Amino acid sequence: MENQSISSQEEIVLLLVGALAPNAYAYTIKKEMLDQGGKNIALASIHTILYRLEKHNLLKSSMGGASSSRGGRSKRLYQLTMKGYKVVEDIHSFRNSLWGKISLDNIFSNS
């Protein structure tokens, strides 16, 4: 696995940015976290994670167009960088490797 270490919340945000592209911004990430995972994380926390991931070049952002539904404000849209994609790909491979080593026979044989 690449030497980039990220938290589980950062991993979830990276995955959601990839899944929600090209419409990944803080509110859609928050909504998807709640809808899909039952995790109600403060919008400010999501912004902090997004900024941190962008600082580490795992994400890049651009300003989307302003909309009347947002009071004329623009939204910051995020997308994975190649480095960000590689990090989540490495995590996915690592977890799959571990899942492949789990045997229910071994888990329940000592109970």
Number of C-alpha atoms within 10 A of each C-alpha: 13 11 7 13 11 13 9 9 13 18 18 15 22 27 17 20 23 20 15 16 13 11 17 22 23 24 14 14 24 22 16 18 17 13 11 8 10 10 12 12 14 11 14 11 13 19 16 13 19 23 15 14 20 18 11 13 14 21 22 18 17 11 12 14 11 12 11 8 7 9 8 10 13 14 19 15 18 24 24 24 17 11 15 23 17 16 21 23 15 16 17 13 13 13 12 11 11 10 10 9 9 10 10 8 8 9 9 8 8 6 5
